[in-house]
Amino acid sequence: MWRASGQLFVHVARKRILSGPWDRPAAFMSTLLINQPQYAWLKELGLREENEGVYNGSWGGRGEVITTYCPANNEPIARVRQASAADYEETVKKAREAWRIWADIPAPKRGEIVRQIGDALREKIQVLGSLVSLEMGKILVEGVGEVQEYVDICDYAVGLSRMIGGPILPSERPGHALIEQWNPVGLVGIITAFNFPVAVYGWNNAIAMICGNACLWKGAPTTSLISVAVTKIIAKVLEDNKLPGAICSLTCGGADIGTAMAKDEQVNLLSFTGSTQVGKQVALMVQERFAFEDADLSLVVPSALFAAVGTAGQRCTTARRLFLHESIHDEVVNRLTKAYAQIRVGNPWDANVLYGPLHTKQAMSMFLGAVEEAKKEGGTVVYGGKVMDRPGNYVEPTIVTGLDHSASIVHTETFAPILYVFKFKNEDEVFAWNNEVKQGLSSSIFTKDLGRIFRWLGPKGSDCGIVNVNIPTSGAEIGGAFGGEKHTGGGRESGSDAWKQYMRRSTCTINYSKDLPLAQGIKFQ
């Protein structure tokens, strides 16, 4: 969780500025996927060809209109009217007013509302997961799984709503009670990225709500329909319970709205997920994984495959670097190359497909640029490296060997399915290489050596926020705190004690005696 101090710059794909409200030729409207029979299910989510992208108890929006596109075929899906500066100010005002009502509701009753939100998401899990696949581009099973993650965190938050609180501490003074009191911070701003357009919001929203906060959400412009659909589900629950809809407000927008949220002192806490270009506080990571000579290769290869190419390499926890002991390097690279050749590529809505498109054409350009730079720095592309000859934003999953561990491209964030593979000789060397980058979200080691495992987990081991053993870097459970270190930020979301970040702590001393003893035995008379 971070209060961003500088401006936020968010990429908006294919923005269209219109001269008047929904001023679009009929011919264009007929090409929208939402108007085609096979996509009629989109209307089950309350979506239309023209959608309002501001919610603060009522729907509206006076900003620019964008068209969102399907990465699998680059066809337009529908349009969203974004928030204007005036919309933003009005929404913040209404959200803060709603917070005053929400904060007075007992935490267990807030948990009941979150339980209902989870149930409402369950009812729409397939259709909402399909929208994630359609607008973001990840395969269908991952789209549905992302909605399931929001459902799971709602379930977790319901139980937490009856457990949050501080301890009663022993006071050194007779007749005194010493307690810790936790209170909501107020308005929590949530800025999410395109790659997990539902789950990351869910992590923040469910926990922030049971802690007594109101939420203001700005999703990625390229996944605006998802933001609208999720908010419609939540809004109905709030309205059915006669609660202010502004408790969970939405302002779709680009850099202007993100900047406003980052600078706005009325936003008490800001959770931001995005690229290092947007803010060093929280970054999409260059992740790492390595395997020692005693590693079980039957675990290493499938783990590396999933971590490197799952979601087409667009996860925060995607594996970017693979360190292999010199004794197993060639064999693992050979196995990985064969495994890459078997990846089923295609339409992300096909249940048999494992690998879909990149989210935007800009991502394709970044992929090609990174491959060329890797070659210039001495790398060898042993698999992939090209754009696929098919409609949509498809690139070949890529393996690069032969680079030095300190090569600049290796240390540069590239949100694409490129895996850099390195040889190492010993533990000290590879632990140092693991920690030399500025990012530090997720890491994993493959070994059977118990001593090495605990050195990896210890003070001289991995400096990442997520430190795994014999499993992929991707696929974190909701029960643990999720977050990183260094340029990744120090904040945590989801489980464990991450709830504390959505609250402010007070140490309270209550004198219920008739005397006035001072701490540390001080006499002042």
N, C-alpha and C positions, 0 to 999 in steps of 0.2 A: 504494500500500500504506500503510495507516495503522493505528496503534494508536488506536482511538477512545477518547476520554477520558470522554465522557458516556454516558448511557443511550441505547439504541437502541429506537426504537418502530416496530414493523412491523405494517402493517395485515393482519389476518386476516379473510378474507371468509367469512361464514356459519359461524362456529365453532359446533360442537355439543358441549356437555359432557354426557357420559353417566354414568349412575349406576353402571354396572358394565361389565365387559369386553364390548364389542361389543353392548351392550344396545339393540337396535333392532327394531321390529316387522317381521315378515316382509313385510308389505305394502310398507314402505319399501324393504327390501332388493331386492324385485323390480323397483322403479323405477330402480335404479342402471343406468347405461348399460352397465357391465361385464357385466351379466347378460343383456343383449339380444344376439341372434344377430349383428347387424351390427357389434358391437364385440367379438366373440370374440377378435380379434387382440390385444387388450390382454393376454391371458393368455400370449401369446408372450413378453412382457417379464417374466413372472413375477409379474404383478399379480393380485390377487384382490379380492373385494368388501371385504375387511378386510385392511389392510396394516400391517405393523410399520414404524415410521419411525425406528428407531434401529439402527445397524449399527456394531459395534466388533470384528468377528470372528465375531459371532453376531447374529442379529436379535432385536429386542425392542422395548420401549417401554411405559412405565407412566404416561404423561402423558394429556392430554386427547385426545379423538378429534375430528377435523375431517372434514367431507365436502367434497370438491372438486367444482366445478361447471364445466360447459362454457359459456364466454362466448357461444357462438353461439345457444344456446337456453335457457340457465340450468337445464339438467337435471343432476341429480347423477351423477357418474361412479363414484366409489368413496370409501372412507374410509381414513384414515391415523391410527394411534395415534402421537401425538407424544412427545417426550422429556420426562421429568420432571427435576427438579433432580438427583435421585440418578442418573438415567441419564446426564446430562451429565457429572457428576463421574467416574463409572465409565468413560465413553468417553474422556475426556481422559487418565485414568490408563493405559488400554490403548493409546491412540494414542502416548503418550510411550514406553511400553515397546516398542511396535512400531518406533518410530523408531530405537531403539538397534540393532536388527537391520538395518533398512533402510540406515542411515548407513554400516554396515560393508561393504555391497555395492559393488563398484567402479562408477563412474558408467556405463561402457559397458554393464555388465550390468543396471543400472537402466534404461538406455535400451531394452534388449531387452524388459523387462517393459512399458514404455510402448508399444513397438511392438505387442505383443500386445493391449494395451488398444485401440489404434487399429484393429487388425484386427477385434476383437470388435465394436467400434462400427460398422465397415463392414458387417458381417454383419446388423446390426439397423437400418441407417440409415433404411430406409423406414418400418418399424413404429415406431421411436423418433421419427422426424420426424412421423409421424401423431399420436403422443401429444402432442408439442409443440403441434401445431395444435389438437388437441382440448381440451387443458387450458389453454393460454395464449390461444389464439384467433387466432394469426397464420395467414396463408394457408399451404397445404401446402408450396408450393415454398420458402417461408422456413423452415418447420419442418425440412424435410429439409436445407436449406442450413446451418442452425444446427448440426446434428449433423455435417455435413461439415466445419464449422469446427473442431470438436473433433478430428476425424480428422486434419485438416491440421496442427493444432498438435502432435499426437502425432508425426506424421512429422517435423516441424521439431525437436521435442525429441530424437528419436532421434539425429539428426546432431549436435545440440548436446551430447549426452552424451559425445561424444568430443573436444570442443573447449573445454569450460569450464576455466578455469584462469587463473592470473596470470602476469605476465612475470617473467623473470630480469633483474634490473636491474644495471647496472654499479656496483660498490662502489668508493668512493674509498680503501678500505683494502686493502692487499695481503693475499692469503690469506683473503679474505672473500667470501661469496656473499650476495647480497641478492635475495630472492624475495618474491612476493606469493602467499599461500596463501588459497584460498577454501574455506570449510566451510559445511555446511548450518546454518540457524538453529535447526532443531528441529521444532516443531509449527507449521504454517501453518493459521490459521483462515480459512475462505472463506465469506463471507455474500453470497449472490447475490439479485438481484431477479427479479421475475416475467417481465420482458420478454425476457430472454435466459437462460432457465433451464438451458440446456445449455452454450452457448458460453463464457460468462464463467467458469463452473466449470472448463471445459476449459482455458482460457488459463492459469489458476492451477495446476490440478492437474498437467498434463503437465510444465510447467517446474519446479514445486516438487518433483515426484517425482524427476526426473533429477538435481536438485541435492542430493538426499539427505534431503528433508524428508518427514515424515508430514503428512497433511492431515485437517482436520476441517471438514466442510461443513454449513452450514445454508442451505437454499434458502428461497425465499418460501413461506409456508404455502399460498398459493393454487395453487402448482405442485408440491405435495408428491409426487404420483405420479411426476412426471418425476424428482425427486431419488431416489426409491426405485428406479425402473427403471434409471437410469444407474448407481447404486451396485451393483445386482445384477450388471450387466455387468462392472464393475471387480472386484467381489468374486470372481467365478468365475475370472478371470485370476489373481488373487493366490492363491486356494486351489489352483488347478491347478499353480502353481509352488511350493506348500508354503511360502508366505509368510504372515505375519500379516495377516488381513483388516483389522485396525485401522490399517494404513498409510493406508488411505483410509476414514476413519470418517464416519458420517452421524448428525446429530441434527436431525430435523425438529422445528420449534417456532416459537414466536412471539417476542414482545418479551423474554420471560424468558430464553430461550436466547441471543438476540442480545446482551442486556445481560451475561449471564454470560461470553460469549466476549470482549466488549470489555473487561471488567474483569480477566479471568483472566491473571495473569502467567505461567501455564504455557503460554499461547498466545503463542509468540515473535513471530509476525508475523500481523497481521490484514488481510486484503483484504476491503474492504466496497464493495458497489455498492448504492446506494439513493437515496432522495430527500434534498433539503436539510433537510427536517424531521427526518430521522433523524440526520444528521450533516453538518456543514459540510465535513468533511475530503474526502468524496467525494460528488458530487451528480449527479443526472440533470439534464442541461444545458438551458439556453436557447441554442440554436445559431443561427448566423448565416451568411448568404450574401448576396453582392451582385454586381450586374452593372453594368458601365460602359457608356458609350454605344457602345463598339466591341465589345461582347460579341456572340458568335455566338448569336442567339436560338434557333437549332435545338438548341443545347446547354443554354441556360438553362432553357427551359420543361420539357423532360422531366426535367432534373436536379432542378429545384425540385419538380416533381410527385412524383418518387420520394422525395426527401428529406423532403417535408412529410407525405405520406400513407402511405408504406410502413410496414407493421406498424401501421396505423391511428394513426400519429403517436406511437407508444410506444417508439421507439428512443432510446437515450442520445444518438445523433447526429442525431435528427430536426431538420430545419430549422424554427425558430420565427420567425425574422425574415428578411425578404427586402428588401434595399435595392436600389432601381432608380434609375439615373440619370434625371433628370427628362425627358430626351429620349426615353426608351424606356418609361417607367413605364406609360402608358395601354395601349400595344400589348401589353406582356407580361401585364398584368393581364387584358386581354381574351382573350389566348391561353390563359392559365392557367384562366380561368373556363370556357372551352370544353372544355379538357382535363379539368377536374374533372367536368364533366357527362358525360364518356364513361367515367368510372371504373366498372369492373364490380364491383358490390357483391354479396355473398352469402355462402353457406356456405364457410368457409375451406378445406374439404376438396375443393372443386370446383376443378379445375385451371385453369379459365378465370377464376376470381375473383381480383381484385387487391386488394380492400379488405374486411377482415373486421371483427369487433366489437372494442370496448374490452374490457379484461380483467375489469372488475367494474362493478357498478352504481354504486359510489362514484365511479369514474372518469367515468361519465356525468354525475353530479351536478357534479363539478368542471368538466367541459366546459361545461355550461350556465351555471354561475356565472361562468366566465371570459368567455363570450360576452356575458353581461349587463353585466359590469364593463367590457368593452371598449366597449360602446355608451354607457355612462354617461360614459366618459372621452373621448367624441367620435369613436369609431370607427364605420365603416360596414361592415356585413356584406354583401359583394358576392356571396358564395356560401355556402350551407350555414347553419350556426348552429342546427340543430334536431336533436332525437332522431328517428330513423327509425321509421316505423310498421310494425314487424315484430318477431317474437320475438328475444330476445337483446339484447346491449348495443351496439346499432348507433347511431352518430351520423353526421351529415353532415360530410364534410370541409369545412373552413371557411376562407374568405379574408376578412381584415379590412383595410380601408384607412383612411386619414385620421387615424390616431393620431399623436401626437407621439412621437418616438423615446424620450423620457424618461418616457412614461406608466408608471404603476406596474404595470399589468397586463402590460406588455411585459417588465418586469424580474422578473415573478413566475413561478416554475416552474409550468407547466401541462402535464401529461403527456397531451396530447390532440392531435388533428389540426387545430390552429388555426395558420394562417400569417398573421403581421402583415407588411404590405407598406408600405414607406416610399419617399419620393422623396428623392434627395440631389443636391447641385449639384457637388461636387468631391471629390477624393481625400482631402484632409486631413479634411474633414468626416466622411466615411463611415468612415474608419479610426478616428477618435475614437469614433464611435457604436458601431462593432464592439466596442471594448474597454471601453466604459463599464459593462457589466454585471458582476456578481460571478462569473458562471460563465464557464468557458473550456475547453470540450472540443474542439469541432470548428468550423471555419469554411472558407468557400470563396469565391473571387473568380472572376469571369468577365470576361476581357479578353484582347486580342491584344497589348497594349503590354508589351514585354519589360522595360522599365525599371520599370513599375508592378508587374509580377509580382515582381521582386526586392525592391522596396521593401516589398511585402506580406509577403514572407518574412523581411525584415530586422528590425532592432531597433525600428523605429518602425511596423512593420506589425502583423499579427495577434498577439495575446498568447495564443492558444489552443495547446493541446497538439497538435492536428491542424490543419494549415494546408494547404489544397488550392487548386488552380488548375484551373479549367474542368472540374471534376467535382463530384458531389454531396458533401454533408457526411457522408452515410452510406456504408457499404460499405467499411470499412477492411480491408486485407489483413493476414494474420497475421504476415507477415515484419517489419513495423515495430512499434515500441513503441506501445502504445495507452494513452492517459491524457490528463489535462488539467491546467490551471493554475488559480490562484486558488482559489475555493471548490470547484472540481472536484478539488482535491488535486494533489499533485506526483508521485504514484506512477505507475508504468508496468507494464503487463501485456503478455503475448504475446511479440513478437519483439524483434529488435535485441539490446541488452544488458539487457533487462528481467530476465533471469535473475539478475543481480547482487543484486536486491532479496530474493531467496530464500536468500541466503547471507551469511555474515559474512566480512569481509576482515581478514587479518593480514599485516603486513609483518614478514618474518623475516630476521634477519641471522645467518649461520652462520660462525663462525671455524674454519677448517680448517688454520690455521697454528699455529706455536708462539709467536707474538708477540701483543702486545695493543695494537695501535695504536688510538687514539681518533679519533672523527669530528672534522672541522674542524681536524685537526692539534693538538688539545689535548694538552698535556703535564701529567700529574698524578702527579708523583713528586718 
